[in-house]
Amino acid sequence: MADRTYLLLLALADRLTAKHATHVVDERLVLAQALVVTEAAYGSSAYAERVERALVESLPPIRHGDTRDVYAARLRLIAEGATA
């Protein structure tokens, strides 16, 4: 995994748990926050779009009933190299 994806996975996990950590997560929220963390790190450019695409492709599926903190924990595990 590229260093940039690793860092963005951690940033996304932090962002998801910053507010309402026990609320159920959904795909729209994850994708929107992926865009936010990518633009914060890389701005708005063709390169940032490629980085965001790589981030989205590395995301695990959301399981029914996943809360933000549970999904964020999986993101952190993936960033550290865990596989499912």
Biopython code that builds the backbone (N, CA, C, O; Angstrom):
import numpy as np
from Bio.PDB.StructureBuilder import StructureBuilder

atoms = [
    (1, "MET", "N", (0.846, -1.177, 0.000)),
    (1, "MET", "CA", (0.000, 0.000, 0.000)),
    (1, "MET", "C", (0.891, 1.240, 0.000)),
    (1, "MET", "O", (1.865, 1.320, 0.749)),
    (2, "ALA", "N", (0.552, 2.176, -0.829)),
    (2, "ALA", "CA", (1.332, 3.415, -0.910)),
    (2, "ALA", "C", (1.204, 4.212, 0.386)),
    (2, "ALA", "O", (0.170, 4.188, 1.053)),
    (3, "ASP", "N", (2.274, 4.912, 0.720)),
    (3, "ASP", "CA", (2.266, 5.727, 1.941)),
    (3, "ASP", "C", (1.105, 6.707, 1.967)),
    (3, "ASP", "O", (0.504, 6.938, 3.017)),
    (4, "ARG", "N", (0.788, 7.286, 0.810)),
    (4, "ARG", "CA", (-0.296, 8.276, 0.781)),
    (4, "ARG", "C", (-1.628, 7.625, 1.119)),
    (4, "ARG", "O", (-2.453, 8.227, 1.807)),
    (5, "THR", "N", (-1.854, 6.387, 0.640)),
    (5, "THR", "CA", (-3.105, 5.698, 0.959)),
    (5, "THR", "C", (-3.165, 5.365, 2.441)),
    (5, "THR", "O", (-4.207, 5.524, 3.077)),
    (6, "TYR", "N", (-2.056, 4.908, 2.984)),
    (6, "TYR", "CA", (-1.959, 4.619, 4.413)),
    (6, "TYR", "C", (-2.359, 5.843, 5.235)),
    (6, "TYR", "O", (-3.188, 5.752, 6.141)),
    (7, "LEU", "N", (-1.764, 6.981, 4.909)),
    (7, "LEU", "CA", (-2.045, 8.210, 5.662)),
    (7, "LEU", "C", (-3.489, 8.661, 5.498)),
    (7, "LEU", "O", (-4.105, 9.146, 6.447)),
    (8, "LEU", "N", (-4.027, 8.502, 4.297)),
    (8, "LEU", "CA", (-5.416, 8.915, 4.070)),
    (8, "LEU", "C", (-6.397, 7.974, 4.766)),
    (8, "LEU", "O", (-7.434, 8.424, 5.254)),
    (9, "LEU", "N", (-6.090, 6.679, 4.820)),
    (9, "LEU", "CA", (-6.943, 5.757, 5.581)),
    (9, "LEU", "C", (-7.003, 6.162, 7.046)),
    (9, "LEU", "O", (-8.071, 6.151, 7.658)),
    (10, "LEU", "N", (-5.856, 6.518, 7.603)),
    (10, "LEU", "CA", (-5.834, 6.953, 9.007)),
    (10, "LEU", "C", (-6.590, 8.272, 9.194)),
    (10, "LEU", "O", (-7.319, 8.444, 10.171)),
    (11, "ALA", "N", (-6.410, 9.193, 8.257)),
    (11, "ALA", "CA", (-7.124, 10.477, 8.336)),
    (11, "ALA", "C", (-8.628, 10.266, 8.219)),
    (11, "ALA", "O", (-9.402, 10.908, 8.929)),
    (12, "LEU", "N", (-9.042, 9.375, 7.335)),
    (12, "LEU", "CA", (-10.459, 9.075, 7.181)),
    (12, "LEU", "C", (-11.013, 8.437, 8.448)),
    (12, "LEU", "O", (-12.107, 8.788, 8.890)),
    (13, "ALA", "N", (-10.277, 7.511, 9.030)),
    (13, "ALA", "CA", (-10.710, 6.884, 10.283)),
    (13, "ALA", "C", (-10.874, 7.936, 11.382)),
    (13, "ALA", "O", (-11.862, 7.926, 12.116)),
    (14, "ASP", "N", (-9.909, 8.832, 11.488)),
    (14, "ASP", "CA", (-10.001, 9.895, 12.496)),
    (14, "ASP", "C", (-11.221, 10.778, 12.254)),
    (14, "ASP", "O", (-11.927, 11.149, 13.192)),
    (15, "ARG", "N", (-11.457, 11.106, 11.004)),
    (15, "ARG", "CA", (-12.579, 11.987, 10.670)),
    (15, "ARG", "C", (-13.918, 11.312, 10.983)),
    (15, "ARG", "O", (-14.844, 11.959, 11.472)),
    (16, "LEU", "N", (-14.014, 10.028, 10.704)),
    (16, "LEU", "CA", (-15.267, 9.315, 10.963)),
    (16, "LEU", "C", (-15.585, 9.230, 12.448)),
    (16, "LEU", "O", (-16.755, 9.213, 12.833)),
    (17, "THR", "N", (-14.570, 9.178, 13.273)),
    (17, "THR", "CA", (-14.810, 9.036, 14.714)),
    (17, "THR", "C", (-14.803, 10.366, 15.458)),
    (17, "THR", "O", (-15.064, 10.399, 16.661)),
    (18, "ALA", "N", (-14.512, 11.452, 14.769)),
    (18, "ALA", "CA", (-14.440, 12.755, 15.433)),
    (18, "ALA", "C", (-15.799, 13.192, 15.986)),
    (18, "ALA", "O", (-15.871, 13.839, 17.031)),
    (19, "LYS", "N", (-16.854, 12.842, 15.293)),
    (19, "LYS", "CA", (-18.205, 13.192, 15.733)),
    (19, "LYS", "C", (-19.114, 11.984, 15.540)),
    (19, "LYS", "O", (-19.014, 11.266, 14.544)),
    (20, "HIS", "N", (-19.988, 11.776, 16.492)),
    (20, "HIS", "CA", (-21.020, 10.734, 16.379)),
    (20, "HIS", "C", (-20.441, 9.356, 16.084)),
    (20, "HIS", "O", (-20.919, 8.648, 15.198)),
    (21, "ALA", "N", (-19.423, 8.989, 16.824)),
    (21, "ALA", "CA", (-18.716, 7.725, 16.572)),
    (21, "ALA", "C", (-19.619, 6.498, 16.660)),
    (21, "ALA", "O", (-19.329, 5.474, 16.043)),
    (22, "THR", "N", (-20.695, 6.590, 17.411)),
    (22, "THR", "CA", (-21.564, 5.426, 17.573)),
    (22, "THR", "C", (-22.727, 5.403, 16.576)),
    (22, "THR", "O", (-23.572, 4.510, 16.633)),
    (23, "HIS", "N", (-22.773, 6.369, 15.674)),
    (23, "HIS", "CA", (-23.825, 6.378, 14.648)),
    (23, "HIS", "C", (-23.483, 5.384, 13.548)),
    (23, "HIS", "O", (-22.314, 5.105, 13.283)),
    (24, "VAL", "N", (-24.512, 4.863, 12.920)),
    (24, "VAL", "CA", (-24.319, 3.931, 11.810)),
    (24, "VAL", "C", (-23.685, 4.679, 10.644)),
    (24, "VAL", "O", (-24.049, 5.817, 10.349)),
    (25, "VAL", "N", (-22.738, 4.027, 9.992)),
    (25, "VAL", "CA", (-22.035, 4.604, 8.851)),
    (25, "VAL", "C", (-22.717, 4.133, 7.565)),
    (25, "VAL", "O", (-23.280, 3.040, 7.518)),
    (26, "ASP", "N", (-22.662, 4.964, 6.529)),
    (26, "ASP", "CA", (-23.164, 4.535, 5.224)),
    (26, "ASP", "C", (-22.172, 4.942, 4.136)),
    (26, "ASP", "O", (-21.270, 5.750, 4.359)),
    (27, "GLU", "N", (-22.363, 4.368, 2.969)),
    (27, "GLU", "CA", (-21.412, 4.569, 1.878)),
    (27, "GLU", "C", (-21.293, 6.038, 1.476)),
    (27, "GLU", "O", (-20.194, 6.517, 1.196)),
    (28, "ARG", "N", (-22.407, 6.748, 1.447)),
    (28, "ARG", "CA", (-22.353, 8.164, 1.049)),
    (28, "ARG", "C", (-21.457, 8.959, 1.976)),
    (28, "ARG", "O", (-20.673, 9.792, 1.522)),
    (29, "LEU", "N", (-21.566, 8.709, 3.276)),
    (29, "LEU", "CA", (-20.739, 9.421, 4.247)),
    (29, "LEU", "C", (-19.264, 9.089, 4.034)),
    (29, "LEU", "O", (-18.421, 9.986, 4.017)),
    (30, "VAL", "N", (-18.955, 7.822, 3.873)),
    (30, "VAL", "CA", (-17.556, 7.406, 3.703)),
    (30, "VAL", "C", (-16.965, 8.033, 2.443)),
    (30, "VAL", "O", (-15.846, 8.547, 2.474)),
    (31, "LEU", "N", (-17.702, 7.997, 1.342)),
    (31, "LEU", "CA", (-17.193, 8.566, 0.100)),
    (31, "LEU", "C", (-17.023, 10.079, 0.198)),
    (31, "LEU", "O", (-16.046, 10.632, -0.307)),
    (32, "ALA", "N", (-17.970, 10.742, 0.844)),
    (32, "ALA", "CA", (-17.855, 12.195, 1.020)),
    (32, "ALA", "C", (-16.646, 12.544, 1.878)),
    (32, "ALA", "O", (-15.918, 13.487, 1.566)),
    (33, "GLN", "N", (-16.426, 11.798, 2.948)),
    (33, "GLN", "CA", (-15.299, 12.085, 3.824)),
    (33, "GLN", "C", (-13.974, 11.706, 3.172)),
    (33, "GLN", "O", (-12.947, 12.325, 3.449)),
    (34, "ALA", "N", (-13.991, 10.698, 2.312)),
    (34, "ALA", "CA", (-12.783, 10.357, 1.554)),
    (34, "ALA", "C", (-12.381, 11.534, 0.668)),
    (34, "ALA", "O", (-11.198, 11.855, 0.549)),
    (35, "LEU", "N", (-13.364, 12.170, 0.055)),
    (35, "LEU", "CA", (-13.086, 13.355, -0.766)),
    (35, "LEU", "C", (-12.528, 14.482, 0.089)),
    (35, "LEU", "O", (-11.571, 15.147, -0.307)),
    (36, "VAL", "N", (-13.119, 14.703, 1.260)),
    (36, "VAL", "CA", (-12.668, 15.778, 2.150)),
    (36, "VAL", "C", (-11.214, 15.575, 2.569)),
    (36, "VAL", "O", (-10.413, 16.506, 2.489)),
    (37, "VAL", "N", (-10.863, 14.365, 3.016)),
    (37, "VAL", "CA", (-9.485, 14.149, 3.482)),
    (37, "VAL", "C", (-8.488, 14.211, 2.331)),
    (37, "VAL", "O", (-7.362, 14.674, 2.509)),
    (38, "THR", "N", (-8.897, 13.747, 1.154)),
    (38, "THR", "CA", (-7.996, 13.806, 0.005)),
    (38, "THR", "C", (-7.760, 15.246, -0.422)),
    (38, "THR", "O", (-6.620, 15.640, -0.666)),
    (39, "GLU", "N", (-8.826, 16.036, -0.514)),
    (39, "GLU", "CA", (-8.660, 17.441, -0.902)),
    (39, "GLU", "C", (-7.885, 18.231, 0.143)),
    (39, "GLU", "O", (-7.144, 19.153, -0.198)),
    (40, "ALA", "N", (-8.051, 17.875, 1.415)),
    (40, "ALA", "CA", (-7.289, 18.567, 2.463)),
    (40, "ALA", "C", (-5.800, 18.300, 2.309)),
    (40, "ALA", "O", (-4.976, 19.173, 2.583)),
    (41, "ALA", "N", (-5.455, 17.101, 1.875)),
    (41, "ALA", "CA", (-4.046, 16.727, 1.742)),
    (41, "ALA", "C", (-3.446, 17.126, 0.394)),
    (41, "ALA", "O", (-2.268, 17.478, 0.324)),
    (42, "TYR", "N", (-4.246, 17.076, -0.681)),
    (42, "TYR", "CA", (-3.687, 17.231, -2.028)),
    (42, "TYR", "C", (-4.337, 18.334, -2.862)),
    (42, "TYR", "O", (-3.934, 18.567, -4.002)),
    (43, "GLY", "N", (-5.336, 19.009, -2.304)),
    (43, "GLY", "CA", (-6.007, 20.047, -3.077)),
    (43, "GLY", "C", (-6.945, 19.434, -4.106)),
    (43, "GLY", "O", (-7.301, 18.258, -4.032)),
    (44, "SER", "N", (-7.330, 20.257, -5.056)),
    (44, "SER", "CA", (-8.248, 19.824, -6.103)),
    (44, "SER", "C", (-7.484, 19.790, -7.424)),
    (44, "SER", "O", (-7.194, 20.833, -8.011)),
    (45, "SER", "N", (-7.165, 18.593, -7.880)),
    (45, "SER", "CA", (-6.376, 18.444, -9.105)),
    (45, "SER", "C", (-6.601, 17.052, -9.668)),
    (45, "SER", "O", (-7.227, 16.204, -9.032)),
    (46, "ALA", "N", (-6.088, 16.828, -10.856)),
    (46, "ALA", "CA", (-6.176, 15.502, -11.463)),
    (46, "ALA", "C", (-5.424, 14.481, -10.609)),
    (46, "ALA", "O", (-5.866, 13.342, -10.462)),
    (47, "TYR", "N", (-4.288, 14.895, -10.049)),
    (47, "TYR", "CA", (-3.525, 13.995, -9.182)),
    (47, "TYR", "C", (-4.350, 13.621, -7.951)),
    (47, "TYR", "O", (-4.394, 12.454, -7.562)),
    (48, "ALA", "N", (-5.002, 14.611, -7.339)),
    (48, "ALA", "CA", (-5.828, 14.353, -6.158)),
    (48, "ALA", "C", (-6.956, 13.379, -6.493)),
    (48, "ALA", "O", (-7.306, 12.532, -5.672)),
    (49, "GLU", "N", (-7.517, 13.493, -7.676)),
    (49, "GLU", "CA", (-8.576, 12.565, -8.086)),
    (49, "GLU", "C", (-8.042, 11.140, -8.178)),
    (49, "GLU", "O", (-8.730, 10.199, -7.783)),
    (50, "ARG", "N", (-6.833, 10.970, -8.690)),
    (50, "ARG", "CA", (-6.229, 9.632, -8.764)),
    (50, "ARG", "C", (-5.953, 9.075, -7.363)),
    (50, "ARG", "O", (-6.162, 7.891, -7.099)),
    (51, "VAL", "N", (-5.485, 9.942, -6.483)),
    (51, "VAL", "CA", (-5.218, 9.520, -5.105)),
    (51, "VAL", "C", (-6.521, 9.128, -4.422)),
    (51, "VAL", "O", (-6.583, 8.114, -3.727)),
    (52, "GLU", "N", (-7.563, 9.933, -4.622)),
    (52, "GLU", "CA", (-8.864, 9.614, -4.030)),
    (52, "GLU", "C", (-9.383, 8.280, -4.555)),
    (52, "GLU", "O", (-9.920, 7.477, -3.792)),
    (53, "ARG", "N", (-9.225, 8.043, -5.847)),
    (53, "ARG", "CA", (-9.666, 6.773, -6.443)),
    (53, "ARG", "C", (-8.939, 5.597, -5.789)),
    (53, "ARG", "O", (-9.551, 4.574, -5.485)),
    (54, "ALA", "N", (-7.638, 5.751, -5.578)),
    (54, "ALA", "CA", (-6.860, 4.690, -4.921)),
    (54, "ALA", "C", (-7.348, 4.475, -3.491)),
    (54, "ALA", "O", (-7.428, 3.340, -3.020)),
    (55, "LEU", "N", (-7.672, 5.565, -2.805)),
    (55, "LEU", "CA", (-8.203, 5.455, -1.442)),
    (55, "LEU", "C", (-9.526, 4.702, -1.448)),
    (55, "LEU", "O", (-9.714, 3.767, -0.670)),
    (56, "VAL", "N", (-10.434, 5.102, -2.314)),
    (56, "VAL", "CA", (-11.758, 4.464, -2.376)),
    (56, "VAL", "C", (-11.625, 2.976, -2.712)),
    (56, "VAL", "O", (-12.343, 2.143, -2.158)),
    (57, "GLU", "N", (-10.717, 2.651, -3.609)),
    (57, "GLU", "CA", (-10.515, 1.244, -3.980)),
    (57, "GLU", "C", (-9.957, 0.413, -2.828)),
    (57, "GLU", "O", (-10.114, -0.808, -2.814)),
    (58, "SER", "N", (-9.313, 1.057, -1.872)),
    (58, "SER", "CA", (-8.746, 0.330, -0.733)),
    (58, "SER", "C", (-9.739, 0.165, 0.422)),
    (58, "SER", "O", (-9.452, -0.535, 1.393)),
    (59, "LEU", "N", (-10.891, 0.804, 0.318)),
    (59, "LEU", "CA", (-11.859, 0.753, 1.416)),
    (59, "LEU", "C", (-12.543, -0.609, 1.490)),
    (59, "LEU", "O", (-12.886, -1.198, 0.465)),
    (60, "PRO", "N", (-12.737, -1.104, 2.712)),
    (60, "PRO", "CA", (-13.473, -2.361, 2.864)),
    (60, "PRO", "C", (-14.971, -2.102, 2.691)),
    (60, "PRO", "O", (-15.425, -0.965, 2.818)),
    (61, "PRO", "N", (-15.729, -3.146, 2.404)),
    (61, "PRO", "CA", (-17.178, -2.951, 2.314)),
    (61, "PRO", "C", (-17.746, -2.577, 3.688)),
    (61, "PRO", "O", (-17.208, -2.958, 4.728)),
    (62, "ILE", "N", (-18.812, -1.846, 3.660)),
    (62, "ILE", "CA", (-19.510, -1.494, 4.900)),
    (62, "ILE", "C", (-20.469, -2.628, 5.213)),
    (62, "ILE", "O", (-21.265, -3.039, 4.368)),
    (63, "ARG", "N", (-20.383, -3.124, 6.424)),
    (63, "ARG", "CA", (-21.264, -4.208, 6.856)),
    (63, "ARG", "C", (-22.520, -3.622, 7.473)),
    (63, "ARG", "O", (-22.486, -2.548, 8.073)),
    (64, "HIS", "N", (-23.631, -4.335, 7.322)),
    (64, "HIS", "CA", (-24.901, -3.884, 7.896)),
    (64, "HIS", "C", (-24.730, -3.610, 9.389)),
    (64, "HIS", "O", (-24.268, -4.470, 10.138)),
    (65, "GLY", "N", (-25.103, -2.420, 9.807)),
    (65, "GLY", "CA", (-25.032, -2.059, 11.215)),
    (65, "GLY", "C", (-23.700, -1.506, 11.674)),
    (65, "GLY", "O", (-23.553, -1.157, 12.845)),
    (66, "ASP", "N", (-22.716, -1.416, 10.775)),
    (66, "ASP", "CA", (-21.424, -0.830, 11.164)),
    (66, "ASP", "C", (-21.618, 0.584, 11.688)),
    (66, "ASP", "O", (-22.327, 1.395, 11.091)),
    (67, "THR", "N", (-20.981, 0.860, 12.803)),
    (67, "THR", "CA", (-20.953, 2.226, 13.306)),
    (67, "THR", "C", (-19.675, 2.883, 12.801)),
    (67, "THR", "O", (-18.770, 2.216, 12.298)),
    (68, "ARG", "N", (-19.621, 4.183, 12.943)),
    (68, "ARG", "CA", (-18.437, 4.907, 12.478)),
    (68, "ARG", "C", (-17.164, 4.394, 13.144)),
    (68, "ARG", "O", (-16.134, 4.229, 12.491)),
    (69, "ASP", "N", (-17.246, 4.141, 14.468)),
    (69, "ASP", "CA", (-16.033, 3.703, 15.168)),
    (69, "ASP", "C", (-15.619, 2.286, 14.777)),
    (69, "ASP", "O", (-14.424, 1.998, 14.713)),
    (70, "VAL", "N", (-16.559, 1.412, 14.520)),
    (70, "VAL", "CA", (-16.227, 0.047, 14.097)),
    (70, "VAL", "C", (-15.599, 0.075, 12.702)),
    (70, "VAL", "O", (-14.592, -0.590, 12.460)),
    (71, "TYR", "N", (-16.187, 0.837, 11.794)),
    (71, "TYR", "CA", (-15.635, 0.937, 10.445)),
    (71, "TYR", "C", (-14.259, 1.594, 10.483)),
    (71, "TYR", "O", (-13.347, 1.167, 9.775)),
    (72, "ALA", "N", (-14.107, 2.618, 11.295)),
    (72, "ALA", "CA", (-12.808, 3.296, 11.428)),
    (72, "ALA", "C", (-11.752, 2.332, 11.962)),
    (72, "ALA", "O", (-10.598, 2.389, 11.537)),
    (73, "ALA", "N", (-12.124, 1.459, 12.875)),
    (73, "ALA", "CA", (-11.171, 0.472, 13.396)),
    (73, "ALA", "C", (-10.696, -0.450, 12.274)),
    (73, "ALA", "O", (-9.519, -0.806, 12.217)),
    (74, "ARG", "N", (-11.618, -0.841, 11.375)),
    (74, "ARG", "CA", (-11.217, -1.671, 10.233)),
    (74, "ARG", "C", (-10.291, -0.907, 9.301)),
    (74, "ARG", "O", (-9.340, -1.478, 8.768)),
    (75, "LEU", "N", (-10.560, 0.379, 9.100)),
    (75, "LEU", "CA", (-9.672, 1.195, 8.263)),
    (75, "LEU", "C", (-8.266, 1.221, 8.846)),
    (75, "LEU", "O", (-7.284, 1.098, 8.114)),
    (76, "ARG", "N", (-8.171, 1.377, 10.145)),
    (76, "ARG", "CA", (-6.862, 1.406, 10.794)),
    (76, "ARG", "C", (-6.137, 0.072, 10.655)),
    (76, "ARG", "O", (-4.926, 0.037, 10.433)),
    (77, "LEU", "N", (-6.872, -1.010, 10.785)),
    (77, "LEU", "CA", (-6.269, -2.342, 10.607)),
    (77, "LEU", "C", (-5.739, -2.523, 9.188)),
    (77, "LEU", "O", (-4.646, -3.053, 8.988)),
    (78, "ILE", "N", (-6.515, -2.082, 8.213)),
    (78, "ILE", "CA", (-6.088, -2.189, 6.811)),
    (78, "ILE", "C", (-4.850, -1.324, 6.588)),
    (78, "ILE", "O", (-3.916, -1.743, 5.904)),
    (79, "ALA", "N", (-4.839, -0.125, 7.158)),
    (79, "ALA", "CA", (-3.676, 0.753, 7.017)),
    (79, "ALA", "C", (-2.424, 0.092, 7.586)),
    (79, "ALA", "O", (-1.323, 0.303, 7.077)),
    (80, "GLU", "N", (-2.587, -0.697, 8.625)),
    (80, "GLU", "CA", (-1.455, -1.374, 9.246)),
    (80, "GLU", "C", (-1.079, -2.675, 8.543)),
    (80, "GLU", "O", (-0.119, -3.343, 8.925)),
    (81, "GLY", "N", (-1.845, -3.026, 7.512)),
    (81, "GLY", "CA", (-1.495, -4.209, 6.733)),
    (81, "GLY", "C", (-2.290, -5.460, 7.011)),
    (81, "GLY", "O", (-1.972, -6.518, 6.467)),
    (82, "ALA", "N", (-3.320, -5.377, 7.844)),
    (82, "ALA", "CA", (-4.149, -6.545, 8.129)),
    (82, "ALA", "C", (-4.955, -6.893, 6.899)),
    (82, "ALA", "O", (-5.300, -6.016, 6.107)),
    (83, "THR", "N", (-5.259, -8.170, 6.733)),
    (83, "THR", "CA", (-6.110, -8.634, 5.645)),
    (83, "THR", "C", (-7.269, -9.419, 6.223)),
    (83, "THR", "O", (-7.181, -9.983, 7.313)),
    (84, "ALA", "N", (-8.345, -9.443, 5.478)),
    (84, "ALA", "CA", (-9.530, -10.156, 5.959)),
    (84, "ALA", "C", (-9.782, -11.394, 5.134)),
    (84, "ALA", "O", (-10.740, -12.123, 5.392)),
]
sb = StructureBuilder()
sb.init_structure("model")
sb.init_model(0)
sb.init_chain("A")
sb.init_seg("    ")
for serial, (resi, resn, name, xyz) in enumerate(atoms, 1):
    if name == "N":
        sb.init_residue(resn, " ", resi, " ")
    sb.init_atom(name, np.array(xyz, "f"), 0.0, 1.0, " ", f" {name:<3s}", serial, name[0])
structure = sb.get_structure()
